[in-house]
C-alpha cells in the first residue's frame, strides 16, 4: 500500500525542521565534536534517522529499513568500489617504488608546495572530477599529496577544498544533465547559467586554497601563478559551458589550466620557495608530515614507467565516463532489482512536485560500467606493466580490502542515512525551510543546494532532490527557474567538501583513519563561507544590475 510523505508532521515548520535535522546533527556532532569513530558516528546517525522517520514522520518500519538497505548497496557500488580500487592502484605503485619516482618528478616541476597544490589538487583533481567524479579526484589527489610529504590533514582538507568548482560538471556533466532530464530544464540554458556562476569561483578557489595552506602572505608571494591557474580554468569553463555543452567542461578546462601553469613556470618562479609540506598555523597532523627531501633526478625511462599507471588510469576513467561506453557495458550486464515493499510505494506530493508521483526504488548492479571497475582494470593493467605476477596482484588487492574495511562500512552507513532521509521526506522538510524565505530565496535557495550535497554526498543527487523545488519556488517568486536550478548545482559544489562520504574517502586515501572529525572541523568554515559567497553572487544575479544581464531566462 502506498505511503504518502508528510513534510510538516508536527504542524509547525519550525518544530518539523528541528526534528528533521536531528539525524544530521547526531552524525556530524558525533564525528566533529565528540571525536567518535566515523563508522560509529554514521551508525548513530542512521539509528536517529530511522527513529525520526518511523515515529515522527509515520513511515512504515519495513519501508524505512528497505530504504536504508538501498542506500547501503549504493554505498558499496559505485562509491566504495571507487575508493577500494584507487587505493589498490596506489598500493601497487608504492610497493614497487614507482610512486616515489612520480613524487620526485612532480618536485622537479616545482619544489614549492603551494604550486604543487595548484597543479595536483586543483588542476589534476579537476581532470578526474570531469572524467569520473564520485570521489575519484579526492582519492587520487590526496594519495599523491600524502606521498609528496604533505601532512594528512593538509592532503585531506586541501584536496576537499580544491574539489569544488569542477563538481557541477563532474563525471562528463552528469549533475547538470540529470537536473535537466529529471526536472524538465532546458539543458543548454541551465548549463550556460551554471557557466555564468562558477567561473568566478574557479578563479577564487585557487587563491582560497593557497590561503588555507600558506596564509595571506604565502598566497601573495605566488599570486601570478594562482591567477594564471584560475583564469586558464575559468575562461574555458565559461566558453565550453556556454557554447558547447556540459560533457567536456571540466576535462578541457583542467587540461588547459594544467598546461598553462606548467608553461608559465618555465618563465616565472617565486622568489621564496615554500618547501614545508605542513600547513601554516595549527596543524594537528604536522608532526606526521615528511620533511622536504632533496630533488632526485631519474632517467627518462624511469619517469615514463612511474607516470604510466596514472596515464593508464586517466585513459580508463575517461573511457568509462563516455555515455556510449556506459550504455554498451550496461547492455551486457546491468541487472535491475526493484526493492520490494519500497519501489513506487512512497509518494512525493506538492509543493515539492506539481502532482503526486511515486518514488522509484531500484538498485542497478552496473558492475561493468561502474567507474570503480574501470579503475580496477587500470590497476590490473598497470600491475602487469610493472611486472607484478598474478599472485602478488591478488594478494595486494585483498590487503587493500582489509586496509579500507572500516571506510567501506562508513560509506555504506552514510549512504543508508542519506537514502533514508530522501525516502522519508526529512530532507524535503529541510529544503522547504529554505524555500520559505521570500525575497531572500536566491541566497537560501543556493544554500539548499549546499545542504543537498552535504547530505547526499553528490551534486547529482542534490539536483534530483531539490531541482524541482527550485523551479517551483522560482516561478512563484518571479525569478528565473534557470537561475535557481543552476544555483542549486553551483551552491551544491561547496557542500562537497563536508559531505561525510568525501571526508571518508580523503581519510582513507591518506590512511589517516579515525581522524574524519578533524578533517570535518578543518573544512567546515571553508565550505559554509564559500557557499554563502555563491549565495550572495546568485542574489546579485537575481536583483542587481549589471549581474541581472547574465541571467538565462
N, C-alpha and C positions, 0 to 999 in steps of 0.2 A: 504494500500500500504506500503511495507517495507521501512524503513528508515535506511540508512547506516551511521554508526558512522564515524565521522571525528576527527582525533586526532591532527591535526595541522591547525585549522581553520584560523589562522592569517598568514599562510605561513612562519612563523618563530617560531621555537620551544621555543625560549626564551619568546616571547610575548604570545604564546599559553599557556605555563606553568604558566606564571604570571596570565593569565586570569583564568585558571583552579583552581588556588589556592585561588581566591577571596572568594568563599563561606566559605572555611575552615578558612581563615584569619578573615573574618567578625564574624563568630561564636566564635572562640577562643579568638579573640580580645575583643569582647563584654563581654565574660564570664570572661576572665582572667585579663583584664586591665581596663575595664570601669565599672566593678562591676555591670553589668546588670544581672537581674534575669535569671536563666538558661532557663526557657521556652520562655522568650522573646528573648534571645540570639539565641536559636535554631530556633525560628521563623524567625529572621533576616537572619540567615544563609540559611534557606530554601528559602526565597524570593530571596536572592542573587543567589542561585543555579538555581532557575527557570529562572531568568533573563539571566544568562550566558548560560544555556542550550538552551533556546529558541532563544535569539537574537544573540549570538556569534556562537554557535555550530549548529544552524539551526534545532534543534529538534522540531517537531510539538508540539504546546502547549498542545493539548489534551493528547499526549503521555507523556509529561513531568508531567502533572497533575496526570495521572494514575500511573506513576512510583512512585511519591511521596505518592500516596494513598496506593500502595502495601507496601511501607516501613512503613507507619503508622500502617497498620494492623499487620505487623511483630513486630512492637514495642509493641503492646498490647499483642500479643501472638506469641512467647513464653516469651519475655523479661519482659514486665510489669507484666505478670501473676506470674512470679517467685518472683519479688520484692513484690508484693501485699501479697502473701501468706506467704513468710518468715517473713515479718513484722507482719502479722496476728498471726503466731505462737509465735513470740516474745512478742506481746501484751498479749496473753493468759498466758504465763509463768510469765510475770511481774505482772499481775493483781492478781494472786493467791499466789505470793510470792516465787514460786519455783525457779525463776531466781536468786533471792538473795542467795538462798541456793547453787545454782550452782556456783555463784561467790565466795562464801566462800570456796567451795570445791577446786576450782582452786587455790585460795590463799593458801589453805592448802598444795598443792603440792609444791608451792614456793611463797613466798611473793615478790620475786624480779620481778619487772615489765619487765625487759629485758628478763628473761627466760619465763615469761608468754607470751610475744610476740612470742618467738620461738615456744612455744607449741601450741598457739592458731592461730596466724596469719599465720605462716609458715606450721606447721605440720597438724593442724586441717583444715586449709584452703585448703591445697593440697589434702586432702582426698575428700572434697566437690568438688574441681575442677575436680578431676579424676572421680567422680561419676556423676556429673551433669553439671558443667561448667556454661556458660551463665549468669554470675553474681551471682550465688548462693554463692560461697565462700566468696566474699566480703561482701555480705549482712549478712551472718551468723557471720563471724569473727568480723566485725565492730560492730554489735549489741552486741556481747559478750564483746568486749573491752570497749565499752561505758558503759556497765553495771558494769564493773570492776572498773570504775572510770577514765579511760583514757580520755583525752580531746577529743572533737570532731575532731579536726584536726589530732591528733595522731591516733585515732581509724580509721579515714577515710584514711589518707595518708599512714599509715604504712600497713594497710590491702591491699591497692593497690600495694605497693612495694613488699609485700610478695607474692602476687598472680601473679607471673611472670614465674619462672622456670617450674611450673607444667602445664602451659597453653597449650603447644603444644600437650600434651597427654590428654587434658581435655575431659570430657564427654565420657569416655571409648574410647579414641583415635579418636574421631570424626574428628578433624582438619587434621590429617595425613591420615586417611582413605579416607576422601573426596579428599585430594590432589592427592592421588594415583588413585582414581576412575575417577575423572574428567579429569585429565591431563595425564593419562597413565604411571605414575611412577610405578615401582615395589614396592609393599607395604612393603615387608620385607627390601629391600635395603634402601629405604628412611627413614623408621623407625629407622634402625640401624644407619644411618647417623645423624639423629637428636639426637640419643642416644650417639653420639660421640661429640656432641657440647654442649648440655645442662647440662650434669653432672658437668662440670667446673663451670657453673653459679649457679647450685644448691648448690655448695659448697660456692660460693662467695656471693650469695644473703642473706643468714642469717647474715653474717658479715656486709654486706651493710645495712641491716635492722636495726641492733642494733646500728651501727654507726650513722644512720639517727636519731635514737631516743635518744641515750645517749652520742654521741660524741666518739672520738677515745679512750679516757681514759676509759670511761664507757664500751666500747666494749672490750678493752683489759682485763678488770677485769673478764670477763666471757668467754674468748676465748676458754677454754676447752669445755664448754657446746655448744658453737656455732660450733666448729669443729666437735663434736660428732653429732650434729643435721644435719649439711651439709653432712658429709661423709655417715651417715646412710641413707640419702635420695639419694645422688648421686650414690652410688655403686649399690643399687637395680635398680635405674633408668637406669643405663648403662646395667646391666645384663638382665633385663626384656626386654628392647627395642631391644637388640641385639640377644637374644636367645629365646624369646617367642613371642613378637608382641606388638602392641600399646595399646591394650584394657585395660590392668590392670597395666600399668606402674605406674601411679600416686597413685593408691589405695594401691598397695603393698609397694611402696616407702614411702608413708605417714604413713602407719601403722608401718612399721619397724622403721622409724625415731621417731615417737611418743613414741613407747615402749622403744626404746633405750635411748631417752632423759630422760624419767621418771626413768628408771633403773639407769642411770648414776647419777641422782640427789640423789639417795639413798646413794651414796658413795662420792659425791662431792657437796659442796655448796660454793658460792662465799664468800670471806672474808667480803665484804661490800654489804649489801642488799639494792638495789635501790627500794625505796618504793614510789617515786614520780610518779604519772601517767601522768604528763605533760612532753613534750619533752625538751631536753636540748636546751638552746638558746631561740631565739624568737619564741613564740608560741602564736598567737593572740587569741587562744581559751583556753589558760592555766587557765585563771580565772574561766572557767566553769568546769574544772576538779574537781572531787570529791577528798577530802583529803583522804589519806590512812586510812583505818579502821582496828581496831584490828581483827585478825582472830577469827571467831566464829566457835566453834565445833558443829556439828549437828549429830543426830543419824544416824545409818546406813539406817534406813527406810526412813528418810528424804532425804538423799543423793541419794538413789535409785529413789525416787519419783522426785527429781529435775533433774536427768540425763535422766529419762525415755523419756520425749518428744524429746530430742535430739538424743537418741538412736533410737526412732521410726522414726524420720526424716532421720537418716542415712540409716536405712533399706529401707524405701520407696524410697529415692532418688537413692539408689543403684539398687533396683529392676526396677525402672522406666528407669534407664540408660541401662539396658540389651537389646541388639538388638532383641532377640526373644520376649521379653515382649512388646517392642515398636511396633514390627511388628504385634503382636496379637491385641493390642489395636487399631492400625490403621486399622486392618481388620474389627473391629467392627464399628468404626466411625472415618473417616478422609476425609471428602469431599474435593475435589479439585476444586478451582474456577479459571479457566483461566481468566486473566484480558483482557477483550475485548478491542481492539484498542491498545494493547501493546504486548500481547503474540505472540512470534515468528515474530514480526514485526520490531524489532531492530536487525540490522545485525552487528556482530563483524567482523572485517576484518584484514588482515595482517598489521603489523608484530605481532599483539597480538595473532593471531591464524594462522595456516598454510593455511587454506582455510576458506572463509567466512561461517559463520553459524549463525542462528537466536538465539536470547536470549529468553529463556522461561520466562514467567511471570505468574506463577501460585501460588495462595495462598492456602495453605493447612490448613484447620481448624482441626488440630490434637489435639483437646482439651483433649482427653483421654490420649494420650501418652505424652503430654507436661510435662516437669519436674515440672512446677508450679502446675499441677493437683496432682502429687504425693505429693508435699509439702502440698497442701490443705488437702488431705486425712490424711496425717500425723498430721496436725494441728487439724483436727476434732477428730481423734482417741485420740490424746494427750489430747484434751479438755475433752473428755468423761472419760479418765483415771483420769484426775484432778477433775472429778466430777462437771464439768460445766453442766448446763441444756441447752437444745436446744435454748431457747430464748436468753440466755446470749451469746451463741456461735454466733448466727446470729447478735446480737447487736454489738458484738466486731468486727465482720467481716466488717460491714458497717461503724463502727467507724474508722477502719483501712483504708478502701477505701477513706473516706473523708480526712484522715491524709495524704495520699500519692497522692492525686489527681493531684497536680502540678508536682510531679515527674513523674507520668504516662504520663501527657501531654508532658513533656520534652522529655521523651524517644520516644514517638510517633513522635514528630517533628524531633528529631535527626536521627531516623531510616529512616524517609522520606527523609531527606537530603542525608544520605548515599546511599540509594537505587537510588535516582535520579542521583547522581554523577556516579553510576555504569552504568545505562542505557544511560545516555547522553554521556559517554566516557570521562568526565573530569578527572576522577581518572586515566584512562589509559594514558592520556596526562602526568600526573604527574609521572606515572610509567615509561613511555618512556624516560622522562628526566633523570631518574636514569640509565636506560639501556644504554644510550649513553655515558658511562664513560670509555669505553675501559678496559685497564689493571686494573683500579680501581674498576671494576664492582663487584668483590666479596664483597668489602666494601659497595658500594652503593646499590647493589642488596639486601644485608641484610637490609639496611635502607628502601628499597622498602617494604619489609615485615612489618617493623615497621610502616611505613606510612599507609599500608593497614589496619592494626588493629586499628590504631589511627582513621582512617576514618570510618571504618565499625563497630568497637567495637567487632570484632570476628576474631580469628585466622583462623577459618574455612572459613569465608567469604574472608579474605585476601588471603588464599590459592587458593580459587576459582578464585579470581580476578587476581592474579599475578602469579599463579603457572605455567601456560602455557608460559607466557612471560619469566619467569626464565629459563625454559627448552630451549626455542628457543635461547635466548641470550647466555646461557652457551655453547650450541653446536656450535654457531657461533664463540665463543671466544676460543674454545678448552678446556673448563672446564668440570668438571663432572656435568651432569644435576642433579644427586642426591645431590651433594654438594649444589647447588644453590636452589633446591627445599626445601631441609632441612633448608637452611639459611633463606628462606622466612618465614618458620614457627618459627625457633629459634629467628630470629630478631623480628618477629611479637610479641612474648610474651612480649617484653619490651614496646611495644606500648599499651598494655592492661591497664596500669595504667593511661594513659592520655586520653583514649577514653571517650567521653562525657557520653556515656551510663554507664560505670563503675563508673564514678565520681558521677553521679546522684544516682546510687544505693547506693554508700557509704554515700552520704549526707542524703539520706532517712533513711538508717539503723541507722544512728547516730542522726537523727532528727535535723540535722544542716542545716535546709532549707535556700535556697538563699545564701549559702556560697560556692557554687561549684567553683567559681573563685579562692577563697583562696586555696582550695584543689588542683586545677589545677596548680596554681603557685608553690605550695609546691612540687608536684611530677614531674613537667616537667623536671627539671635538672636531677633527678634520672633516668627518662625514657630515655632521649637522651644520657646521659653518658653511661648507661648500653647497649643501642642499639649500640653505637659506639664501645664498647668493644667486643660485639658479632661480629660486622663487622670486627674488627681487627683480631679476632680469626679465622673467616672464611677465611680472606685473607691469614693468615699464613697456613691454611689448603690447600689453593689453590696453594701457591708458595714456602713455606718454609719447608725444611726438618728439623725434622722428622714428622712435623704435616701432611705433604702430605701422609704419610703412613696410616693415619686414614681415608682417603677418600674412600668411596664406589663408584667405577666407574659406 
